[in-house]
């Protein structure tokens, strides 16, 4: 993709109600560990998923153990696992982010795009985008 096509895509894409100039992050839902009772991961986009934990299997018990092996002696109980969306990569366009996700799906778990904006005081990126002729307002 050349710079003119990139500028056109940038100016015409959905900014998802975010002020320009924007960038798009690809985020992966990442396990941050077992959550103690009463605690949760930080952030609105975090979540707790109950997962079956097993130290006696070569694989995670989620589909890894036979039902007959999933006994109290063999596997531990379901534990509250905390997950957060963490940035993996960033792009100027949603199209570029989606192409990355398609090409790299085998390297990641659950992925999504999330639009963010360059802060007013991020003078370098604002000037760079303006110099290149990108929409910034």
N, C-alpha and C positions, 0 to 999 in steps of 0.2 A: 504494500500500500504506500503510495507516495504522500507527501505532505499536504497537497491540495485535497486529496481524497480524505485524509485524516481530519483536516480542518472542517470539511463539509460534514463528515460523520459526527464530529464533536459538536458542531453548532446545531445539528438537527436531531440529536438524540434526546430522549426523555431524561430530564435532569432530576426526576423524582422529587420535585418540590424542594430542591436544594439550590441555594444561590450559586451562580457562576463566580469564579471558575471552579469546576468540579474535577474529581478523579474518582475512579471506580476501583474498589478493592475486591479481590477474590478472597473469600473467607472460608475456612474449614472448621467444622464442628470438632473440637478437640477435647479429649478427656483430660481433666485436671486432677482426678483422683476421687477417693471415697470421701463423701461429705458426712461429717458428724451430725447427729440429730440436732435440729434447730438451726443449722448453717446451710447456706446456699452459695453458689458461685456469684461473683460480683457482676452486675450489669443486667439490663433489661432483657438481653438476648440470650442469657445463660439458661440452662435447664438442668434438672436432675432426672436421670434415667435409672430405674432399678435394673441392675444386671446381675446375672448369676456368676458368682466368682468361684474359681476352681484352681487350686494349686497343684492338684494331683493329675492334671491332664496335660498332654502336649499342646492342646488347643484350648481356647476359651470355651467354657461350658455352653455358651450361646451357640447351639448347634454342634458343639464339639463332642460332648459326652452322650453315650447311649442313655436312655431313660433308666435302665437298670443300674447304671453306674452313678446316677445322680442321687446318691443316698447321703444321709447326714455324715457317715464315716468318710465318704469319698470327697464330696464337694461342700463348700461353704454355702451359706444362705445368700439370698439376693441382697445386694448392697446398694445404697444410694450413691451413684457415681455422678459427679459434677462435670458438666460440659460447658464450654464457652466457644463462641465464634472468634477465631483468631485470624488476623490478616496473613495471607500467604504471598500475595503479589498485588501490584497496582497497575492501572491502565488509565489512559485518557478517555477511552470509549467503552461502553457496555459491550459492543460487538467484539472488541479485542479481548475483553475479559471472558466472554462466552466461548470464543475460539480457544483460549488458553484452557478453560475448564474441559472442553471436549477433547483436546489433544492430551491432557494430563490427568484425565479421570482415573487412570490405572495407578497413579502415584498418590492419590488422595482418597479420603473418605467422603463424607457429605460436604459438598461445596455450595456456595451461593455468591451472588454479587451484592455489594453494598456501596452506595454512592456517598461520598464525603466531599467537602469543599476545602479549597486552599484558604487558610486564614488571611485576613486583611494584612497582617504583618509578615506574611510569607512573601517578602518582596522579590526574592529570586524567582520563584515559580510564576508569580503574577507578571513580572517583567518579561520573563522568557516566553510565556504564552502570548503576551501582547506583541512582542517582537516578531513572533512567528505568525501572527495574524489570527490567533484563536479568539473565539468569543469569550469575553471575560465579564460581561454584564448581562 
